[in-house]
Amino acid sequence: MTWVDSLDALLPQVDVLSLHTPGGTETRHLIDAHRLACLPAHAVLVNTARGDVVDEAALVDALAGGRLAGAGLDVYEREPVVHPGLLGREDVVLLPHLGSATVESRVAMGMRALDNLVDVFEGQAPRDRVA
């Protein structure tokens, strides 16, 4: 195993870049045109994290320019809308946000929703308040 000091140091060495990071302002467009250019042309990008981690316009440009071999996306920058430049490409696999589609994950999600309902009915704030 080889450790590197930064993402930018890692990118030129990867064959597959698989993203697993939370979304938010700190990771928005973490993979942008600059970082896509750091990847080898034979590399494949896989995003099952959050859609806005990848700048999809920059991804389309990298694919169209032959600077990236392919991409696999389970999440999208403007979900549920998919960037039109990604549609119909033979070097892109698009999935309908199935990364969490395991029995264990779905049961845990349902139990968490029930916990929130119990909190509300007991007069407490729900654990996962949305608004």
Backbone as ProteinMPNN parsed JSONL, in Angstrom:
{"seq_chain_A": "MTWVDSLDALLPQVDVLSLHTPGGTETRHLIDAHRLACLPAHAVLVNTARGDVVDEAALVDALAGGRLAGAGLDVYEREPVVHPGLLGREDVVLLPHLGSATVESRVAMGMRALDNLVDVFEGQAPRDRVA", "coords_chain_A": {"N_chain_A": [[0.848, -1.171, 0.0], [0.525, 2.198, -0.8], [0.845, 5.375, 0.528], [-0.406, 8.66, -0.003], [-0.061, 12.243, 0.049], [-2.17, 13.89, -0.648], [-5.305, 14.359, -2.376], [-4.86, 15.313, -4.953], [-2.291, 14.348, -5.438], [-2.806, 11.661, -5.548], [-4.522, 11.219, -7.753], [-3.21, 11.031, -10.424], [-2.344, 8.417, -10.341], [-4.366, 6.526, -10.361], [-6.536, 3.904, -11.558], [-9.216, 3.464, -11.33], [-11.404, 5.74, -9.968], [-13.23, 5.838, -7.231], [-15.832, 7.33, -5.632], [-16.697, 8.184, -2.341], [-17.982, 10.025, -0.32], [-19.311, 12.494, 1.923], [-21.863, 14.851, 0.916], [-22.189, 18.424, 0.378], [-21.127, 21.843, 1.097], [-18.338, 21.781, 1.379], [-17.481, 19.685, -0.209], [-18.542, 20.092, -2.685], [-18.261, 19.91, -6.129], [-15.802, 18.674, -5.831], [-14.513, 16.966, -7.526], [-13.509, 18.369, -10.205], [-12.863, 20.208, -13.284], [-10.071, 20.595, -13.221], [-9.173, 18.498, -11.51], [-10.164, 16.272, -12.879], [-8.548, 16.416, -15.12], [-6.181, 15.612, -14.029], [-6.383, 12.887, -13.792], [-5.426, 9.734, -15.265], [-5.828, 9.08, -18.79], [-6.928, 6.582, -19.212], [-8.465, 6.082, -17.04], [-11.378, 5.452, -14.947], [-14.221, 6.98, -13.627], [-16.205, 6.622, -10.756], [-19.154, 7.413, -9.187], [-20.857, 7.112, -6.325], [-21.511, 8.583, -4.256], [-22.437, 11.596, -3.533], [-24.292, 13.626, -5.745], [-23.441, 16.296, -6.39], [-20.751, 16.276, -5.907], [-19.269, 15.859, -8.114], [-18.426, 17.81, -10.875], [-20.486, 17.876, -13.356], [-20.588, 19.012, -15.935], [-17.892, 19.434, -16.483], [-17.104, 16.79, -16.393], [-18.45, 15.725, -18.629], [-17.097, 17.149, -20.643], [-14.486, 16.089, -20.298], [-14.895, 13.388, -20.934], [-15.857, 13.609, -23.596], [-13.652, 14.715, -24.778], [-11.863, 12.64, -24.744], [-10.25, 12.378, -22.553], [-10.777, 10.844, -20.403], [-11.638, 7.529, -19.649], [-14.141, 6.504, -18.943], [-17.28, 6.567, -17.068], [-19.204, 5.825, -14.167], [-22.234, 6.386, -12.778], [-24.315, 6.81, -9.995], [-25.594, 8.728, -8.745], [-26.555, 12.185, -9.177], [-25.682, 15.486, -10.228], [-27.772, 17.399, -10.386], [-29.972, 16.018, -9.429], [-33.279, 14.806, -9.868], [-32.484, 15.13, -12.483], [-30.478, 14.327, -15.222], [-27.4, 15.241, -16.588], [-27.555, 16.269, -19.914], [-25.438, 15.717, -21.641], [-24.388, 13.361, -20.763], [-26.127, 11.372, -21.375], [-26.851, 8.56, -23.4], [-24.231, 7.92, -23.984], [-21.68, 5.598, -24.723], [-19.613, 5.156, -23.033], [-20.418, 5.584, -20.494], [-22.135, 4.586, -17.574], [-25.278, 4.741, -16.232], [-27.158, 4.787, -13.307], [-30.22, 4.491, -11.417], [-29.913, 5.81, -8.731], [-29.277, 3.638, -6.88], [-27.483, 2.807, -4.977], [-27.882, 2.388, -2.254], [-29.558, 0.262, -2.14], [-29.963, -2.221, -0.564], [-31.153, -4.979, 1.368], [-30.543, -4.738, 4.074], [-29.872, -1.993, 4.342], [-32.278, -0.755, 3.552], [-34.067, -1.71, 5.49], [-32.895, -0.582, 7.773], [-33.256, 2.128, 7.143], [-36.051, 2.31, 7.179], [-36.544, 1.683, 9.869], [-35.304, 3.856, 11.064], [-36.96, 5.929, 10.183], [-39.303, 5.187, 11.536], [-38.391, 5.548, 14.18], [-38.188, 8.323, 14.19], [-40.889, 9.023, 13.902], [-41.92, 8.004, 16.331], [-40.561, 9.697, 18.106], [-41.81, 12.184, 17.466], [-44.519, 11.65, 18.115], [-44.221, 11.335, 20.82], [-43.803, 13.857, 21.633], [-41.316, 14.943, 21.241], [-38.5, 16.41, 19.475], [-37.919, 15.327, 16.149], [-35.288, 13.054, 15.269], [-34.099, 13.333, 12.803], [-34.652, 15.884, 11.523], [-35.947, 17.637, 8.789], [-36.873, 20.142, 7.895]], "CA_chain_A": [[0.0, 0.0, 0.0], [1.263, 3.455, -0.876], [0.092, 6.522, 1.022], [-0.101, 9.941, -0.64], [-0.374, 13.377, 0.916], [-3.35, 14.649, -1.051], [-6.092, 13.83, -3.487], [-4.195, 15.676, -6.207], [-1.152, 13.447, -5.617], [-3.346, 10.334, -5.827], [-5.256, 11.124, -9.021], [-2.476, 10.52, -11.592], [-1.96, 7.025, -10.136], [-5.511, 5.625, -10.249], [-7.228, 3.351, -12.721], [-10.621, 3.7, -11.018], [-11.624, 6.656, -8.86], [-14.556, 5.558, -6.685], [-16.1, 8.389, -4.659], [-17.512, 7.825, -1.176], [-17.803, 11.18, 0.556], [-20.569, 13.231, 2.125], [-22.056, 16.043, 0.105], [-22.147, 19.682, 1.12], [-20.318, 22.924, 0.517], [-16.915, 21.435, 1.384], [-17.156, 18.692, -1.236], [-19.185, 20.449, -3.965], [-17.323, 19.921, -7.245], [-14.502, 18.148, -5.426], [-13.947, 16.495, -8.792], [-13.779, 19.436, -11.172], [-12.068, 20.093, -14.51], [-8.655, 20.456, -12.859], [-8.904, 17.157, -10.981], [-10.389, 15.315, -13.967], [-7.359, 16.481, -15.978], [-5.1, 14.91, -13.332], [-6.571, 11.446, -13.951], [-4.946, 9.177, -16.536], [-6.887, 8.965, -19.8], [-7.537, 5.246, -19.138], [-9.178, 5.977, -15.763], [-12.835, 5.457, -14.89], [-14.761, 7.646, -12.441], [-17.439, 6.036, -10.239], [-19.706, 8.244, -8.116], [-22.022, 6.627, -5.59], [-21.524, 9.424, -3.058], [-23.448, 12.635, -3.717], [-24.198, 14.099, -7.119], [-22.713, 17.544, -6.612], [-19.313, 16.085, -5.684], [-18.671, 15.884, -9.451], [-18.861, 18.838, -11.821], [-20.899, 17.063, -14.496], [-20.203, 19.662, -17.2], [-16.47, 19.125, -16.666], [-17.04, 15.357, -16.691], [-18.847, 15.566, -20.035], [-15.977, 17.655, -21.457], [-13.373, 15.139, -20.213], [-15.268, 12.208, -21.71], [-15.942, 13.966, -25.012], [-12.294, 14.995, -25.252], [-11.026, 11.455, -24.662], [-9.322, 12.515, -21.427], [-11.255, 9.924, -19.381], [-12.145, 6.35, -20.353], [-15.552, 6.259, -18.695], [-17.837, 6.96, -15.775], [-20.371, 5.124, -13.658], [-22.894, 7.312, -11.855], [-25.524, 6.379, -9.302], [-26.117, 9.995, -8.225], [-26.427, 13.21, -10.206], [-25.502, 16.844, -9.706], [-29.077, 18.069, -10.266], [-30.894, 14.887, -9.338], [-33.204, 13.616, -10.705], [-32.096, 15.475, -13.848], [-29.159, 13.867, -15.64], [-26.809, 16.14, -17.588], [-27.837, 15.692, -21.238], [-24.205, 15.249, -22.263], [-24.073, 12.013, -20.275], [-27.107, 10.435, -21.916], [-26.557, 7.906, -24.669], [-22.799, 7.669, -24.177], [-21.295, 4.204, -24.512], [-18.579, 5.108, -22.004], [-21.037, 5.99, -19.225], [-23.213, 3.758, -17.032], [-26.133, 5.556, -15.362], [-28.096, 4.014, -12.494], [-31.207, 5.355, -10.744], [-29.672, 5.977, -7.292], [-29.502, 2.325, -6.271], [-26.361, 2.458, -4.122], [-28.31, 1.947, -0.918], [-30.645, -0.705, -2.318], [-29.756, -3.534, 0.029], [-32.183, -5.264, 2.365], [-30.096, -4.186, 5.357], [-29.979, -0.53, 4.302], [-33.679, -0.347, 3.502], [-34.651, -1.977, 6.811], [-32.365, 0.452, 8.677], [-33.922, 3.39, 6.802], [-37.419, 2.233, 7.684], [-36.498, 1.756, 11.335], [-34.963, 5.24, 11.416], [-38.189, 6.705, 9.988], [-40.184, 4.861, 12.664], [-37.847, 6.231, 15.359], [-38.574, 9.731, 14.072], [-42.32, 9.109, 14.203], [-42.071, 7.808, 17.777], [-40.128, 10.953, 18.728], [-42.844, 13.204, 17.268], [-45.71, 11.291, 18.898], [-43.886, 11.485, 22.241], [-43.607, 15.273, 21.893], [-39.905, 15.311, 21.095], [-38.06, 16.766, 18.123], [-37.429, 14.14, 15.435], [-33.817, 12.968, 15.164], [-33.657, 13.698, 11.452], [-35.522, 16.957, 11.069], [-35.606, 18.112, 7.447], [-37.129, 21.573, 7.762]], "C_chain_A": [[0.896, 1.237, 0.0], [0.358, 4.586, -0.418], [0.537, 7.766, 0.273], [-0.598, 11.059, 0.261], [-1.665, 14.097, 0.568], [-4.088, 13.93, -2.176], [-5.395, 14.123, -4.812], [-2.978, 14.796, -6.484], [-1.617, 12.04, -5.999], [-3.853, 10.207, -7.263], [-4.438, 10.602, -10.203], [-2.149, 9.025, -11.519], [-3.123, 6.04, -10.226], [-5.997, 5.117, -11.602], [-8.728, 3.573, -12.574], [-10.681, 4.629, -9.818], [-13.06, 6.47, -8.399], [-14.794, 6.518, -5.525], [-17.08, 7.927, -3.591], [-17.312, 8.914, -0.138], [-19.147, 11.84, 0.787], [-20.658, 14.404, 1.15], [-21.937, 17.29, 0.966], [-21.199, 20.677, 0.492], [-18.838, 22.568, 0.44], [-16.53, 20.468, 0.278], [-17.823, 18.994, -2.584], [-18.108, 20.615, -5.039], [-15.899, 19.577, -6.803], [-13.758, 17.619, -6.653], [-14.403, 17.469, -9.87], [-12.88, 19.242, -12.395], [-10.591, 19.882, -14.201], [-8.347, 19.03, -12.401], [-9.169, 16.079, -12.025], [-9.178, 15.273, -14.896], [-6.169, 15.766, -15.341], [-5.195, 13.395, -13.477], [-5.943, 10.956, -15.249], [-6.112, 9.013, -17.513], [-7.576, 7.603, -19.763], [-8.405, 5.075, -17.886], [-10.696, 6.016, -15.948], [-13.245, 6.1, -13.574], [-16.071, 6.973, -12.047], [-17.918, 6.924, -9.095], [-20.971, 7.611, -7.562], [-22.187, 7.445, -4.312], [-22.697, 10.399, -3.117], [-23.209, 13.252, -5.085], [-23.337, 15.32, -7.304], [-21.232, 17.46, -6.266], [-18.574, 16.182, -7.024], [-19.278, 17.024, -10.259], [-19.204, 18.107, -13.123], [-20.554, 17.7, -15.837], [-18.733, 19.373, -17.501], [-16.282, 17.646, -16.996], [-17.397, 15.096, -18.148], [-17.709, 16.022, -20.952], [-14.81, 16.664, -21.469], [-13.666, 13.884, -21.027], [-15.256, 12.495, -23.209], [-14.554, 14.207, -25.612], [-11.362, 13.8, -25.183], [-10.018, 11.496, -23.523], [-9.708, 11.633, -20.25], [-11.919, 8.755, -20.106], [-13.633, 6.113, -20.126], [-15.972, 6.706, -17.318], [-19.025, 6.068, -15.454], [-20.997, 5.989, -12.584], [-24.176, 6.717, -11.307], [-26.248, 7.588, -8.718], [-25.782, 11.086, -9.234], [-26.408, 14.592, -9.585], [-26.826, 17.557, -9.478], [-30.196, 17.024, -10.241], [-32.335, 15.348, -9.136], [-32.79, 13.892, -12.152], [-30.668, 14.992, -14.11], [-28.641, 14.829, -16.7], [-27.001, 15.521, -18.966], [-26.594, 15.175, -21.95], [-23.762, 13.874, -21.807], [-24.979, 10.954, -20.886], [-26.65, 9.839, -23.246], [-25.089, 7.628, -24.923], [-22.488, 6.208, -23.886], [-20.245, 4.059, -23.436], [-19.094, 5.535, -20.632], [-22.134, 4.99, -18.854], [-23.972, 4.622, -16.033], [-27.12, 4.66, -14.633], [-29.031, 4.956, -11.754], [-31.068, 5.364, -9.222], [-29.997, 4.696, -6.517], [-28.431, 1.928, -5.264], [-26.753, 1.954, -2.749], [-29.365, 0.845, -0.991], [-30.245, -2.105, -1.858], [-30.861, -3.743, 1.055], [-31.808, -4.613, 3.69], [-30.255, -2.67, 5.403], [-31.433, -0.08, 4.326], [-34.399, -0.613, 4.829], [-34.186, -0.912, 7.799], [-33.02, 1.804, 8.407], [-35.35, 3.417, 7.34], [-37.473, 2.345, 9.197], [-36.172, 3.175, 11.794], [-36.195, 6.134, 11.253], [-39.173, 6.44, 11.118], [-39.709, 5.531, 13.951], [-38.229, 7.706, 15.352], [-40.049, 9.922, 14.39], [-42.589, 8.948, 15.706], [-41.674, 9.085, 18.512], [-41.232, 12.009, 18.649], [-44.072, 12.897, 18.132], [-45.475, 11.378, 20.404], [-43.568, 12.937, 22.593], [-42.17, 15.745, 21.815], [-39.622, 15.715, 19.656], [-37.585, 15.498, 17.426], [-35.908, 14.196, 15.296], [-33.3, 13.481, 13.825], [-34.577, 14.761, 10.868], [-35.027, 17.496, 9.728], [-35.816, 19.613, 7.328], [-37.421, 22.182, 9.115]], "O_chain_A": [[1.896, 1.299, 0.716], [-0.76, 4.738, -0.911], [1.716, 7.915, -0.05], [-1.448, 10.846, 1.126], [-2.204, 14.836, 1.392], [-3.56, 13.026, -2.824], [-5.349, 13.265, -5.694], [-2.664, 14.527, -7.644], [-0.905, 11.314, -6.692], [-3.629, 9.185, -7.911], [-4.956, 9.769, -10.946], [-1.727, 8.431, -12.511], [-2.898, 4.831, -10.175], [-5.89, 5.789, -12.627], [-9.427, 3.835, -13.553], [-10.087, 4.351, -8.776], [-13.998, 6.886, -9.079], [-14.043, 6.518, -4.55], [-18.136, 7.364, -3.884], [-16.554, 8.738, 0.815], [-20.033, 11.755, -0.064], [-19.646, 14.879, 0.633], [-21.619, 17.205, 2.152], [-20.551, 20.393, -0.515], [-18.15, 23.012, -0.479], [-15.371, 20.432, -0.133], [-17.674, 18.218, -3.528], [-17.158, 21.378, -4.862], [-14.923, 20.113, -7.328], [-12.549, 17.798, -6.796], [-15.525, 17.397, -10.372], [-12.212, 18.215, -12.517], [-9.932, 19.073, -14.853], [-7.374, 18.425, -12.854], [-8.468, 15.067, -12.052], [-8.822, 14.209, -15.402], [-5.245, 15.359, -16.045], [-4.199, 12.693, -13.305], [-5.927, 11.69, -16.237], [-7.254, 8.827, -17.094], [-8.704, 7.479, -20.239], [-9.015, 4.022, -17.701], [-11.219, 6.528, -16.938], [-12.677, 5.795, -12.526], [-16.947, 6.772, -12.888], [-17.177, 7.163, -8.141], [-22.01, 7.572, -8.221], [-22.912, 7.048, -3.4], [-23.825, 10.04, -2.779], [-22.069, 13.385, -5.529], [-22.575, 15.396, -8.268], [-20.528, 18.468, -6.325], [-17.398, 16.542, -7.065], [-20.498, 17.177, -10.316], [-18.313, 17.763, -13.899], [-20.253, 16.982, -16.791], [-18.374, 19.1, -18.647], [-15.406, 17.289, -17.784], [-16.716, 14.327, -18.826], [-17.397, 15.346, -21.932], [-14.211, 16.423, -22.517], [-12.791, 13.375, -21.728], [-14.712, 11.719, -23.993], [-14.315, 13.941, -26.79], [-10.185, 13.92, -25.525], [-9.046, 10.741, -23.521], [-9.048, 11.662, -19.211], [-12.67, 8.957, -21.06], [-14.318, 5.586, -21.002], [-15.161, 7.159, -16.509], [-19.75, 5.618, -16.342], [-20.352, 6.293, -11.58], [-25.008, 6.192, -12.046], [-27.382, 7.476, -8.252], [-24.86, 10.948, -10.038], [-27.033, 14.837, -8.554], [-26.985, 18.252, -8.475], [-31.208, 17.14, -10.932], [-32.581, 16.214, -8.296], [-32.753, 12.967, -12.963], [-29.766, 15.228, -13.307], [-29.378, 15.192, -17.617], [-26.645, 14.361, -19.171], [-26.696, 14.277, -22.785], [-22.858, 13.284, -22.399], [-24.633, 9.773, -20.909], [-26.126, 10.546, -24.107], [-24.741, 7.139, -25.997], [-22.981, 5.649, -22.907], [-20.002, 2.949, -22.962], [-18.311, 5.813, -19.723], [-22.948, 4.598, -19.69], [-23.383, 5.169, -15.101], [-27.832, 3.871, -15.253], [-28.67, 6.103, -11.491], [-31.991, 4.974, -8.508], [-30.856, 4.674, -5.636], [-28.468, 0.813, -4.744], [-26.021, 1.17, -2.145], [-30.0, 0.536, 0.018], [-30.194, -3.046, -2.65], [-31.439, -2.776, 1.551], [-32.652, -4.008, 4.351], [-30.725, -2.126, 6.402], [-31.783, 0.864, 5.034], [-35.247, 0.178, 5.242], [-34.988, -0.395, 8.577], [-33.309, 2.548, 9.345], [-35.799, 4.423, 7.887], [-38.344, 3.02, 9.745], [-36.705, 3.641, 12.802], [-36.446, 7.0, 12.091], [-39.811, 7.37, 11.61], [-40.523, 6.028, 14.729], [-38.555, 8.271, 16.396], [-40.419, 10.878, 15.071], [-43.397, 9.682, 16.276], [-42.368, 9.511, 19.435], [-41.551, 12.654, 19.648], [-44.6, 13.785, 18.801], [-46.427, 11.484, 21.176], [-43.121, 13.228, 23.702], [-41.848, 16.838, 22.279], [-40.389, 15.41, 18.743], [-36.915, 14.673, 18.046], [-35.325, 15.277, 15.215], [-32.189, 14.003, 13.738], [-35.206, 14.547, 9.831], [-33.84, 17.775, 9.557], [-34.998, 20.294, 6.709], [-37.663, 23.385, 9.212]]}, "name": "protein", "num_of_chains": 1, "seq": "MTWVDSLDALLPQVDVLSLHTPGGTETRHLIDAHRLACLPAHAVLVNTARGDVVDEAALVDALAGGRLAGAGLDVYEREPVVHPGLLGREDVVLLPHLGSATVESRVAMGMRALDNLVDVFEGQAPRDRVA"}
